[in-house]
Amino acid sequence: MSSSYPHKGRSGTASSSPTNLTPSPTILTSSPTIINTMLWMKREAYEDTTIKATAKRLKHLQKNCQLANPEIIKTFIANKECSNAYKESLIEAYDIFMRSIGQKWNKPYYQRYDKLPKIPAEEKIDMLISQASPRMALILSMSKDMGTRPIELTWLKVTDINLQNGTVNITGAKHTVGRIGKLKTTTLDMLKQYISKKNLNTNSRLFPTKSETISQNYRQLRNRLAQKLQDPTFKTIRLYDFRHFKATMEYHKTKDLLHVKALLGHKDLRTTLRYTQLLETLGNDEYHCKTATNTKEASDLIEHGFEYVATVPSENLMLFRKRK
């Protein structure tokens, strides 16, 4: 019985076994929808933020390709002018799409090149806080004090905060663990005023919104300030950089990786090790210097980020500094 895929052997006759054929690429016979993939992800307990990000990337692919043809998808991504990190995110989104419909494909892998973020100067962070609305100023101040992710702030309730000493019980987001944060006195005062003005009860969420909304409002603030001051560097400061700033400064003060690991809620110490390198990206060894003559003045300086350096007994002075 002859094969339906004849292959010419050395003798020129058709061979009964198709030994050197290249398998045909997978092409789906149906056209699964993105909404079905999102519903599948919901059933599989993916985070809402991950579902939305995946849907956004799939829509981008669908706009330029046929989702039913993996080979076309791979070609489009390979030729796309973008970073390998973005190519990897598109591949991961399509891989979720294929798994949601129970299909296998030859998934390509892109090598992601690691790049350390640049830590913003504290003066610019403080300028952003001073120019924000009271609600956004509180969000940014809490991010600066505790190094939280935006989504972690949206989960906070009044009952999670000790309004006497400023400790905060933080629920860890993806890849992090729960932990205790600490608000500075100025931020705690802002928080108390906010709770009173909003008439919040103990079970009220502080910021009943989505992290994407916070990020969008922050970008508007950042871009507006950049235009106002004619300083485009403000546009490079991401909301997530407040977390990087806190971690880097905390390591600078303590040189204690385990402390910083606990502060950020990292599960893996290797993630925390990045902040030993981030300190070098500041490229600034200049300091603001202040003096204190009593405990209250010293406490105020510490609350504003200054670190103790030394005492001058002859002048009854304590010396403090803070990196510019």
N, C-alpha and C positions, 0 to 999 in steps of 0.2 A: 504494500500500500504506500503510495507516494505521499510525501509530506506536503502540507500546504505552504511551506516556506522552503522551496528548493534551494539547494546550495551546491555550487559547482565544485567538484573535487578535482584532483590532479588529472583524472582521466577525461574530464570534461562532461561527465554524466552527473545527474542530480543525485546528491547524497540524501539518505533518508533522515539524517539528524542535522538540525540547524546549529552547528557548533559555534560559529563565529558571528552570530547576530548580536547587534547592540539592542538592548531592551528598549522598547518604545517608551518615551516619557509619559508620566502620569498626566492624564487629562480627565478632569471630572466630568461625568455625563450630566450631572445636575448643577444648578447654580445656587449653592447655599448662601444665605444672607448673613450680613454682619450682625444683624439683630439676634439671629439664632446663636451666633457665637457668643454674644454678650450674655444671653440667657444661660448658655452652658457654663460660662465663667461664673455667673452668679450662683448656679447650683453647686459648682466646685469650690465655692467659698473664696473666690478671689476678692481682693479689696476693691472697693468702688473706684478708687483712683486708678488702679491698674486696669480695670475694665474700660474706663473712659479713655485712657491713654492708648490701649490696644485698639479700640474702635477708631480713634482718630488716625492711627497709622494705617489701619486696614482701609479706611476711606481714601487715604492718600494713594494707596496701591490700587484700589478699585478705580480711581479717577484716571490712572495711567495704564492700567493693565486689566487682563481678564483674571479674576481671582481663581477661576476654574482651571487655570493652566500654570502649574508651578514653575515650569521651565521659563515661561515668559516673565514671571515674577522674579526669578533669579537673575535673568538677563537685565531686567530693568534696574534692580538694586545694584548689580555689578557695575553698570554704566553710569549710575547716578553720581553727580559731583557733590559729595558730602563726606563727612568724617566716617571713619570705620565704626565709631560708636553709634552713629545714627543708622548706618547700614545694619549693624547688629540688632538694634531695636526694631527695625522693620522685619528682619528675619524672625525675631522672637515673636512678633505679633502674628506673622503668617504661620509660624509653627503652631501657635495656639489655635488659629483658625483651622488648620489641618487636623489637629487633635480633636477639636470640637466635633468634627464630622467623621472621625474614626479613620482617617486616611494617613498613609505613610508617604514620605517623600525624602529625597536626598537633600538634607539640610546643609547648606554651606556655612562655614564659620569664618568670621572676620576677627582679626586680631585688634583688640581695643588698645589704643595707646594711652597710657596713663598720663594725666597732666594735673599738676597741683594747682588748686585755685589760688588767687591772689587775695591776701587778707587786707581789707580796707582799713584806713586809718581811723582811730577812734573819733577824731574830730568830725569826720564825715558821717559816721554813724550817728553821733550826737546831733549833727545838723539835720539829718533826716528825721530824727525823733522830734526835734524842736519845731519842724515845719509841718508835722503831721497833725491830723485831727486828734482830739483827745482819745478816741477809741484806738486809732492806728498807733498813736504814740505809746499807749499802754501795751499793745501787742509787740511793738518793736522793743520797748524797754524790757519786757518779760523775756523776749528772745535773747536780748543782749545779756541779761542777768543769768539765765539758766541754760542757754544753748539748746532750746527746744526746737523741734521741727514744727512748721505751721500747723500740721494736722493734729499734733499733740495738744496745741493750745485750744483747738476747736472741741476737744473732748473734755476739757477742764470744767468742773462744776465748782460752785462756791464752797461746797463741803470739802473739796480737795485741798483747800488752802487754810493754813493757820494764820488768821488775821492778826494774831498777837506777835508772832516771831517771824512771819514771812516764809515759812517752809511750805513747799508745794508737793503734793503727791502726784507725780507724773505717770500717766499710763503710756508705756512705750509703744511706738509705732513699729512698723515692719522692720525686722532685723535689729531691733533694740529691745531692752528690757525695762520694766518699770523702775522708777528711781525717785529720789527726793531732791527737789531743787530748792534754791534759796533766793528770795527776792531782796534787793537792796531797799533801804528805808524809803528812798525817794519813789521807787516803783511801787512799794507797798502802799504808800500814801495815795498815789495815783489810783491804785486798785480799789482802795476803800472809797474814794470819791466816786469812782465809776459804779461800784455796787450800789451805793446810796442813791446816785442819780437815776440808775436804771431800775431801782427798787427790786433788786434780785433777792430771791430767797435761797436757802441752803442747797436746794436741789436744782437751782437754775444753772444752765450752761452760761459760762462767761461770754463766749463768742459763738452764738448759735448760727453758724454759717459754714461754708465749705472752705477747705484750705485753698482751693483754686481761686475763690473770690478774694481771700486775703492777699494772695500772690498778685492778682490782677490789680487790686487797689494799691498795693505797694509799688508796682511798676509805674502806675500813673503818678504817684507821689514822686518817685525817683526821677522820672523823665521831666516832670514839671519843674523840679528843683534844678536839674541840669540845665534846662533852658533859662530859668530865672537867673542863675549865677553864671551862665555861659561856661559851664564846666562839664564837658561830656564824660568825664571819668565817673560821675555819679551813675551813669547808665550802666556801668560795668559792675556795680554793687548789687548782687543778688540777695534776695531775702534769706536764702540759705547761708549766705556769708556771715550773718549774725551768729549762727551756730559755730562756724569755723573760727570766727573771731574769739568767741568765748573759750573754745577749747584751746586755741593757740596761746591766748593770754594766761589761761590757767596753768598750762604746762610751763610757760615762761616763769610764772611765779613759784611754782612748786617743784618742777622737774620730777613730778611723780606721775608716771604713766598709768598706774593702777587707779589713782585718784581721778585722772581725766577720763579713763575708761568708764568708771562708775558714774561720773558726771554726765556723760553722753549716753550711757546705757548700751555701750557697745558689747556685743557678745564675744568678739574676737579681738585680742590685744593687737593683732597685726593692723587692724583698721585704725586703732589709736596711734600707732607708730607714725602715721602720716603727719601728725601734728608736730613731731620733732623736726620735720623738714619744712613745714609751713612757716615755722618761726623764722627761718632763714629768708623767706620770700618778703618779709617786711622790709628788709634792706635799710633799716633805720635804727641807729643806736643813739639817737638824740632823745632827751628826756625833758619833761616839765619837772621842775623842782619846787617843793613847798616845805615850809617849816610849821611845826606845831609846838605850842608851849604848855598845853594841858591835854587831858584825856579826851575832852569833847572835840577839840580841834583835830586831834589825831584820828578819832573815830570818824569824823566827817570826811577827812582825806581818804581814809580806807574805803569808806562807802562810795567815794567817787573814783575808785580804781587806783589810788596811789599805794605804793608799797613802801614799807619802812626800810630805811637804809642804815641809819646810825643815830646816836645821841651825842650831843656836844654838851657835856656836863658844865663846862665853864660858863656857857651862855643859856643853860637850861632850855635847850632846843632839841627837838626831834626832827630829823631830816627824812623827807619822803620824796619819791620820784614816780613818774608815770611816763611810759614810752609815748613819744609824739606820734 
